[in-house]
Amino acid sequence: MQFYDCATAPSPRRARIFIAEKGLDVPTTQVDVGKAEQLGDDFLKINPRGTVPVLMTDEGVALTENLAIAAYLEAKHPEPVLMGNSDIERAEVLQWAAIAESHGFQAVAEALRNTNPHMKGRALPGPDNYDQIPELGERGLTRTKRYFEILDRRLEGREWLVGGGLTYADITAFVCADFARIIKMRVPEELGNLHGWYTKMKERPSAGL
């Protein structure tokens, strides 16, 4: 396997944490998105969409989405279980990962990419250029606040988002919550369920990767 990473980007951080929680040692190549290396000819041969992460599998298949990477690694290395211990848990892990993706990551990305002057003309990742829409930036801030509230309600009486231990859903939700710092939004202390879970996640060794 070969993992294509970017140490400063939130999306590959999810795969990086997942790999660490699995206890795997995967050869890694850094792709500097700050220097637009993901848009270079060499990398576009690996992933024509020009995004990271990418996991090149033992079978020579390029997996370019976090969910695909997690599913592949879970199948190859079942322990520790990170995708759920039963049919219903596996379904809920996918559900809460999707909620984090659509209500969290998309919201923070909207706010960042549509307000940051350094991203003018780069409102979406990938090889194509898109103009910023300021209204989407404002909406992203509102949606991020709402995302925190959704997680706080889910964590009422729970230690983890799904089941009795850390799963892919927690990893995805945590990286998104942490990523919100870039739009100057922090996990509110008054959302006690969320704040306690977030603090616990930050204390895991993998969170520092």
C-alpha positions in Angstrom: 0.0 0.0 0.0 0.9 3.7 -0.4 -0.8 6.5 1.4 -0.8 10.0 -0.2 -1.3 12.5 2.6 -1.1 16.2 3.4 -0.1 17.0 6.9 -1.9 20.4 7.0 -5.3 19.3 5.4 -8.3 18.0 7.4 -9.5 15.4 4.9 -6.4 13.2 4.9 -6.2 13.6 8.6 -9.2 11.4 9.0 -7.5 8.6 7.1 -4.3 9.2 9.0 -6.1 8.8 12.4 -7.9 5.7 11.1 -4.6 4.1 10.1 -3.1 5.0 13.4 -6.0 3.6 15.4 -5.7 0.4 13.4 -2.0 0.2 14.4 -0.8 0.1 10.8 2.4 1.3 9.4 1.6 2.4 5.8 4.3 4.0 3.6 3.3 7.6 3.1 4.0 10.3 0.5 3.3 13.9 1.4 1.4 16.0 -1.1 1.7 19.8 -0.4 -1.6 21.3 -1.3 -0.2 24.7 -0.3 2.1 24.4 -3.3 -0.7 22.9 -5.4 1.2 19.6 -5.8 -2.2 17.9 -5.9 -2.8 19.6 -9.3 0.5 18.5 -10.8 0.7 16.1 -13.7 2.3 13.3 -11.6 -0.4 13.4 -8.9 -3.3 13.8 -11.4 -2.2 10.4 -12.9 -2.9 8.9 -9.5 -6.1 10.9 -8.8 -7.5 12.9 -11.7 -9.8 14.7 -9.2 -6.7 16.3 -7.7 -7.6 15.7 -4.0 -6.1 13.9 -1.0 -6.2 11.5 0.6 -5.4 8.6 -1.7 -4.7 5.1 -0.6 -3.1 3.0 -3.3 -4.1 -0.6 -2.4 -2.1 -3.8 -2.6 -4.3 -4.6 -5.7 -3.2 -1.3 -7.4 -6.5 0.5 -7.0 -6.5 4.1 -6.0 -9.0 4.8 -3.3 -9.7 8.5 -3.2 -12.5 8.8 -0.6 -12.1 8.5 3.2 -15.0 6.1 3.4 -13.6 3.8 0.8 -10.2 3.8 2.5 -11.8 3.0 5.9 -13.9 0.2 4.4 -10.8 -1.3 2.7 -8.6 -1.2 5.8 -11.4 -2.6 8.0 -11.8 -5.6 5.7 -8.0 -6.1 5.5 -7.4 -5.6 9.2 -10.6 -6.3 11.1 -9.1 -5.6 14.6 -9.6 -3.3 16.3 -13.1 -2.9 15.0 -13.7 0.7 13.8 -16.7 0.3 11.6 -19.2 -1.3 14.0 -19.6 -4.7 15.7 -23.1 -5.6 14.3 -25.3 -4.8 11.3 -27.1 -2.0 13.0 -23.8 -0.5 14.4 -22.2 -0.6 11.0 -25.3 1.2 9.6 -25.2 3.8 12.3 -21.4 4.4 11.8 -22.1 5.1 8.2 -25.1 7.3 9.1 -23.2 9.5 11.5 -20.2 9.7 9.3 -22.5 11.0 6.5 -24.0 13.5 9.0 -20.6 14.7 9.9 -19.6 15.0 6.2 -22.7 16.8 5.0 -23.6 18.9 8.1 -20.0 19.5 9.3 -17.3 19.3 6.7 -19.4 20.9 4.0 -20.4 23.7 6.3 -16.9 24.6 7.5 -15.6 24.3 3.9 -18.4 26.6 2.7 -17.4 29.2 5.2 -13.7 28.9 4.6 -13.6 28.7 0.8 -16.2 31.4 0.2 -14.7 34.0 2.6 -10.9 33.5 2.6 -9.2 35.9 0.2 -6.4 33.4 -0.5 -9.1 31.1 -2.0 -10.5 33.5 -4.5 -11.4 31.5 -7.5 -10.9 28.2 -5.6 -14.2 27.9 -3.9 -14.2 24.1 -4.4 -11.3 21.6 -4.3 -10.1 19.8 -7.4 -8.7 20.8 -10.8 -11.5 23.2 -11.7 -11.8 26.8 -10.6 -15.0 28.2 -9.1 -15.8 31.7 -7.9 -16.6 32.5 -4.3 -20.2 33.1 -3.2 -20.1 35.3 0.0 -23.6 34.2 1.0 -22.4 30.6 1.2 -19.7 31.7 3.6 -22.3 33.2 6.0 -24.5 30.1 5.6 -21.5 27.9 6.4 -21.0 29.7 9.8 -24.6 29.1 10.7 -24.5 25.5 9.6 -21.4 24.8 11.7 -23.0 26.1 14.8 -26.0 23.8 14.1 -23.6 20.9 13.5 -22.2 21.3 17.0 -25.8 21.2 18.4 -26.6 18.0 16.5 -23.6 16.2 17.9 -24.3 17.4 21.4 -27.8 16.0 21.3 -26.5 12.7 19.9 -24.0 12.4 22.7 -26.5 12.8 25.5 -25.9 9.8 27.7 -23.3 8.4 25.3 -19.6 8.1 25.5 -19.2 7.5 21.7 -21.4 8.4 18.7 -22.1 4.7 18.0 -21.8 1.7 20.2 -19.3 1.2 23.1 -16.1 2.4 21.5 -14.3 4.6 19.0 -15.5 4.2 15.4 -15.0 5.9 12.1 -17.9 8.1 12.9 -16.1 9.6 15.9 -13.0 10.1 13.8 -14.9 11.9 11.1 -16.9 14.0 13.5 -13.9 15.0 15.6 -11.7 16.1 12.7 -14.5 18.2 11.4 -15.1 19.8 14.9 -11.4 20.5 15.2 -11.2 21.9 11.6 -13.8 24.5 12.6 -11.0 26.4 14.3 -10.0 27.7 10.9 -13.2 29.7 10.6 -12.7 30.9 14.2 -15.4 28.6 15.7 -14.5 26.4 18.7 -16.5 23.6 20.3 -18.6 25.5 22.8 -18.1 24.6 26.5 -21.8 25.1 27.2 -22.5 22.1 25.0 -21.3 19.8 27.7 -21.9 16.4 26.0 -20.0 17.5 22.9 -17.2 19.3 24.8 -16.5 16.3 27.0 -16.3 13.9 24.0 -14.2 16.4 22.0 -11.7 16.7 25.0 -11.5 12.9 25.2 -10.8 12.6 21.5 -8.1 15.2 21.6 -6.3 13.2 24.3 -5.9 10.2 22.1 -2.4 9.8 20.7 -3.8 9.6 17.1 -5.4 13.0 17.4 -1.9 14.6 17.4 -1.1 13.2 13.9 
